[in-house]
Amino acid sequence: MKWEDFKARMIMGMQRFMYGRNGVDQLTILILIASLLVLFLSGLLNVAWLKLPYYAGVILAFYRTLSRSLVKRRKENYVLVQGMSKVNSWFRVQKRIFQERKTHRHFKCPACKQRLRVPKGRGKITITCSKCGEKFSRKS
Ligand SMILES: [Zn+2]
């Protein structure tokens, strides 16, 4: 058998084996990274029992990759992806506030927590919330 045929057969076999299984998702990658960090720490601090969470993480990663309970695994992963997007959008807002720090000020509506942007340097102004209509005054 030629090497190319062998390789193609291996790939097809793997695909057949993984069919209907969860595969590697973001949560599994995160678990593996966390496990490796723990392993690294265990070596650094010379603490042998820290290898246990590493093994647990690797086993969990394998379990999730080979799992056939797709709905459950997707739900778990979805929680992570949602959380990550919240963290990302928080950083995006902070970046924007920083970039506009000379021209605008940002306030939160005291009633509905909507973030509001007003031009800077207009003294004390009355801000009307664009979402709920609440009026409040702040120094701009
Ligand atoms: Zn509001």
py3Dmol code that shows the C-alpha trace and the ligand (Angstrom):
import py3Dmol

protein = """\
ATOM      1  CA  MET A   1       0.000   0.000   0.000  1.00  0.00           C
ATOM      2  CA  LYS A   2       1.275   3.427  -0.923  1.00  0.00           C
ATOM      3  CA  TRP A   3       1.774   6.063   1.761  1.00  0.00           C
ATOM      4  CA  GLU A   4      -0.866   8.343   0.212  1.00  0.00           C
ATOM      5  CA  ASP A   5      -3.464   5.541   0.317  1.00  0.00           C
ATOM      6  CA  PHE A   6      -2.559   4.757   3.899  1.00  0.00           C
ATOM      7  CA  LYS A   7      -2.918   8.409   4.870  1.00  0.00           C
ATOM      8  CA  ALA A   8      -6.307   8.705   3.114  1.00  0.00           C
ATOM      9  CA  ARG A   9      -7.523   5.532   4.854  1.00  0.00           C
ATOM     10  CA  MET A  10      -6.385   6.830   8.238  1.00  0.00           C
ATOM     11  CA  ILE A  11      -8.182  10.143   7.703  1.00  0.00           C
ATOM     12  CA  MET A  12     -11.363   8.341   6.589  1.00  0.00           C
ATOM     13  CA  GLY A  13     -11.176   6.037   9.588  1.00  0.00           C
ATOM     14  CA  MET A  14     -10.783   8.992  11.931  1.00  0.00           C
ATOM     15  CA  GLN A  15     -13.726  10.776  10.296  1.00  0.00           C
ATOM     16  CA  ARG A  16     -15.889   7.659  10.699  1.00  0.00           C
ATOM     17  CA  PHE A  17     -14.803   7.336  14.325  1.00  0.00           C
ATOM     18  CA  MET A  18     -15.547  11.001  15.104  1.00  0.00           C
ATOM     19  CA  TYR A  19     -18.907  10.993  13.305  1.00  0.00           C
ATOM     20  CA  GLY A  20     -21.676  11.902  15.760  1.00  0.00           C
ATOM     21  CA  ARG A  21     -19.174  12.910  18.414  1.00  0.00           C
ATOM     22  CA  ASN A  22     -18.639  16.366  19.841  1.00  0.00           C
ATOM     23  CA  GLY A  23     -15.047  16.889  18.661  1.00  0.00           C
ATOM     24  CA  VAL A  24     -12.826  19.678  19.953  1.00  0.00           C
ATOM     25  CA  ASP A  25     -14.647  22.894  20.869  1.00  0.00           C
ATOM     26  CA  GLN A  26     -13.612  26.111  22.616  1.00  0.00           C
ATOM     27  CA  LEU A  27     -14.438  24.769  26.086  1.00  0.00           C
ATOM     28  CA  THR A  28     -12.261  21.694  25.521  1.00  0.00           C
ATOM     29  CA  ILE A  29      -9.368  23.887  24.368  1.00  0.00           C
ATOM     30  CA  LEU A  30      -9.803  26.062  27.477  1.00  0.00           C
ATOM     31  CA  ILE A  31      -9.813  22.966  29.725  1.00  0.00           C
ATOM     32  CA  LEU A  32      -6.599  21.735  28.055  1.00  0.00           C
ATOM     33  CA  ILE A  33      -4.878  25.127  28.418  1.00  0.00           C
ATOM     34  CA  ALA A  34      -5.919  25.336  32.093  1.00  0.00           C
ATOM     35  CA  SER A  35      -4.672  21.773  32.665  1.00  0.00           C
ATOM     36  CA  LEU A  36      -1.309  22.559  31.085  1.00  0.00           C
ATOM     37  CA  LEU A  37      -1.001  25.685  33.250  1.00  0.00           C
ATOM     38  CA  VAL A  38      -1.697  23.574  36.345  1.00  0.00           C
ATOM     39  CA  LEU A  39       0.904  21.034  35.203  1.00  0.00           C
ATOM     40  CA  PHE A  40       3.401  23.850  34.668  1.00  0.00           C
ATOM     41  CA  LEU A  41       2.628  25.215  38.154  1.00  0.00           C
ATOM     42  CA  SER A  42       3.030  21.763  39.690  1.00  0.00           C
ATOM     43  CA  GLY A  43       6.523  21.541  38.197  1.00  0.00           C
ATOM     44  CA  LEU A  44       7.365  25.107  39.177  1.00  0.00           C
ATOM     45  CA  LEU A  45       6.228  24.785  42.806  1.00  0.00           C
ATOM     46  CA  ASN A  46       7.232  21.127  43.026  1.00  0.00           C
ATOM     47  CA  VAL A  47       3.796  20.151  44.317  1.00  0.00           C
ATOM     48  CA  ALA A  48       3.014  16.594  43.209  1.00  0.00           C
ATOM     49  CA  TRP A  49      -0.736  16.601  43.942  1.00  0.00           C
ATOM     50  CA  LEU A  50      -1.238  19.484  41.497  1.00  0.00           C
ATOM     51  CA  LYS A  51      -0.839  16.834  38.782  1.00  0.00           C
ATOM     52  CA  LEU A  52      -4.233  15.421  39.758  1.00  0.00           C
ATOM     53  CA  PRO A  53      -6.256  18.369  38.376  1.00  0.00           C
ATOM     54  CA  TYR A  54      -4.066  18.131  35.262  1.00  0.00           C
ATOM     55  CA  TYR A  55      -5.020  14.472  34.710  1.00  0.00           C
ATOM     56  CA  ALA A  56      -8.657  15.272  35.529  1.00  0.00           C
ATOM     57  CA  GLY A  57      -8.585  18.058  32.926  1.00  0.00           C
ATOM     58  CA  VAL A  58      -7.080  15.814  30.248  1.00  0.00           C
ATOM     59  CA  ILE A  59      -9.627  13.066  30.946  1.00  0.00           C
ATOM     60  CA  LEU A  60     -12.443  15.621  30.845  1.00  0.00           C
ATOM     61  CA  ALA A  61     -11.115  16.994  27.535  1.00  0.00           C
ATOM     62  CA  PHE A  62     -11.087  13.484  26.021  1.00  0.00           C
ATOM     63  CA  TYR A  63     -14.532  12.766  27.412  1.00  0.00           C
ATOM     64  CA  ARG A  64     -15.951  15.974  25.876  1.00  0.00           C
ATOM     65  CA  THR A  65     -14.227  15.351  22.527  1.00  0.00           C
ATOM     66  CA  LEU A  66     -15.536  11.789  22.201  1.00  0.00           C
ATOM     67  CA  SER A  67     -18.930  12.461  23.780  1.00  0.00           C
ATOM     68  CA  ARG A  68     -22.052  11.601  21.773  1.00  0.00           C
ATOM     69  CA  SER A  69     -24.313  13.799  23.941  1.00  0.00           C
ATOM     70  CA  LEU A  70     -24.057  16.638  21.461  1.00  0.00           C
ATOM     71  CA  VAL A  71     -26.851  18.779  22.917  1.00  0.00           C
ATOM     72  CA  LYS A  72     -25.331  18.764  26.417  1.00  0.00           C
ATOM     73  CA  ARG A  73     -21.797  19.489  25.159  1.00  0.00           C
ATOM     74  CA  ARG A  74     -22.997  22.306  22.871  1.00  0.00           C
ATOM     75  CA  LYS A  75     -24.899  23.866  25.782  1.00  0.00           C
ATOM     76  CA  GLU A  76     -21.782  23.794  27.982  1.00  0.00           C
ATOM     77  CA  ASN A  77     -19.719  25.334  25.206  1.00  0.00           C
ATOM     78  CA  TYR A  78     -22.404  27.941  24.527  1.00  0.00           C
ATOM     79  CA  VAL A  79     -22.159  29.201  28.129  1.00  0.00           C
ATOM     80  CA  LEU A  80     -18.428  29.761  27.622  1.00  0.00           C
ATOM     81  CA  VAL A  81     -18.832  31.445  24.220  1.00  0.00           C
ATOM     82  CA  GLN A  82     -21.504  33.779  25.646  1.00  0.00           C
ATOM     83  CA  GLY A  83     -19.290  34.644  28.614  1.00  0.00           C
ATOM     84  CA  MET A  84     -16.339  35.332  26.315  1.00  0.00           C
ATOM     85  CA  SER A  85     -18.390  37.646  24.131  1.00  0.00           C
ATOM     86  CA  LYS A  86     -19.481  39.602  27.234  1.00  0.00           C
ATOM     87  CA  VAL A  87     -15.839  39.986  28.304  1.00  0.00           C
ATOM     88  CA  ASN A  88     -14.906  41.035  24.754  1.00  0.00           C
ATOM     89  CA  SER A  89     -17.619  43.656  24.533  1.00  0.00           C
ATOM     90  CA  TRP A  90     -16.627  45.048  27.961  1.00  0.00           C
ATOM     91  CA  PHE A  91     -13.046  45.492  26.705  1.00  0.00           C
ATOM     92  CA  ARG A  92     -14.313  47.096  23.489  1.00  0.00           C
ATOM     93  CA  VAL A  93     -16.321  49.645  25.531  1.00  0.00           C
ATOM     94  CA  GLN A  94     -13.342  50.410  27.793  1.00  0.00           C
ATOM     95  CA  LYS A  95     -11.146  50.952  24.736  1.00  0.00           C
ATOM     96  CA  ARG A  96     -13.706  53.330  23.247  1.00  0.00           C
ATOM     97  CA  ILE A  97     -14.021  55.291  26.507  1.00  0.00           C
ATOM     98  CA  PHE A  98     -10.243  55.619  26.588  1.00  0.00           C
ATOM     99  CA  GLN A  99      -9.989  56.714  22.943  1.00  0.00           C
ATOM    100  CA  GLU A 100     -12.693  59.345  23.411  1.00  0.00           C
ATOM    101  CA  ARG A 101     -11.512  60.531  26.836  1.00  0.00           C
ATOM    102  CA  LYS A 102     -10.670  64.027  25.526  1.00  0.00           C
ATOM    103  CA  THR A 103     -13.912  64.632  23.641  1.00  0.00           C
ATOM    104  CA  HIS A 104     -16.646  62.690  25.448  1.00  0.00           C
ATOM    105  CA  ARG A 105     -17.746  61.518  28.861  1.00  0.00           C
ATOM    106  CA  HIS A 106     -19.670  58.340  29.511  1.00  0.00           C
ATOM    107  CA  PHE A 107     -22.383  57.976  32.136  1.00  0.00           C
ATOM    108  CA  LYS A 108     -24.701  55.204  33.165  1.00  0.00           C
ATOM    109  CA  CYS A 109     -28.395  55.964  33.386  1.00  0.00           C
ATOM    110  CA  PRO A 110     -29.336  55.690  37.103  1.00  0.00           C
ATOM    111  CA  ALA A 111     -32.669  54.100  36.181  1.00  0.00           C
ATOM    112  CA  CYS A 112     -31.874  51.508  33.512  1.00  0.00           C
ATOM    113  CA  LYS A 113     -28.033  51.347  33.526  1.00  0.00           C
ATOM    114  CA  GLN A 114     -27.877  52.237  29.834  1.00  0.00           C
ATOM    115  CA  ARG A 115     -24.446  53.655  28.932  1.00  0.00           C
ATOM    116  CA  LEU A 116     -24.724  57.226  27.637  1.00  0.00           C
ATOM    117  CA  ARG A 117     -22.123  59.336  25.859  1.00  0.00           C
ATOM    118  CA  VAL A 118     -22.070  63.137  26.100  1.00  0.00           C
ATOM    119  CA  PRO A 119     -19.632  65.726  24.709  1.00  0.00           C
ATOM    120  CA  LYS A 120     -17.094  66.946  27.249  1.00  0.00           C
ATOM    121  CA  GLY A 121     -16.637  70.467  28.592  1.00  0.00           C
ATOM    122  CA  ARG A 122     -20.233  71.789  28.490  1.00  0.00           C
ATOM    123  CA  GLY A 123     -20.425  72.322  32.256  1.00  0.00           C
ATOM    124  CA  LYS A 124     -23.356  70.917  34.214  1.00  0.00           C
ATOM    125  CA  ILE A 125     -25.875  69.450  31.798  1.00  0.00           C
ATOM    126  CA  THR A 126     -29.147  67.568  31.995  1.00  0.00           C
ATOM    127  CA  ILE A 127     -28.868  64.202  30.290  1.00  0.00           C
ATOM    128  CA  THR A 128     -31.950  62.458  28.946  1.00  0.00           C
ATOM    129  CA  CYS A 129     -31.556  58.698  28.687  1.00  0.00           C
ATOM    130  CA  SER A 130     -32.104  57.565  25.113  1.00  0.00           C
ATOM    131  CA  LYS A 131     -33.482  54.232  26.286  1.00  0.00           C
ATOM    132  CA  CYS A 132     -35.899  55.004  29.118  1.00  0.00           C
ATOM    133  CA  GLY A 133     -36.241  58.824  29.045  1.00  0.00           C
ATOM    134  CA  GLU A 134     -34.881  59.301  32.601  1.00  0.00           C
ATOM    135  CA  LYS A 135     -33.444  62.797  33.149  1.00  0.00           C
ATOM    136  CA  PHE A 136     -30.440  63.408  35.384  1.00  0.00           C
ATOM    137  CA  SER A 137     -27.748  66.068  35.575  1.00  0.00           C
ATOM    138  CA  ARG A 138     -23.981  65.572  35.535  1.00  0.00           C
ATOM    139  CA  LYS A 139     -20.903  67.683  34.981  1.00  0.00           C
ATOM    140  CA  SER A 140     -19.716  67.015  31.446  1.00  0.00           C
TER     141      SER A 140
END
"""
ligand_1 = """\
1
ZN
Zn -32.301 54.899 31.207
"""
view = py3Dmol.view(width=600, height=400)
view.addModel(protein, "pdb")
view.setStyle({"model": 0}, {"cartoon": {"style": "trace"}})
view.addModel(ligand_1, "xyz")
view.setStyle({"model": 1}, {"stick": {}})
view.zoomTo()
view.show()
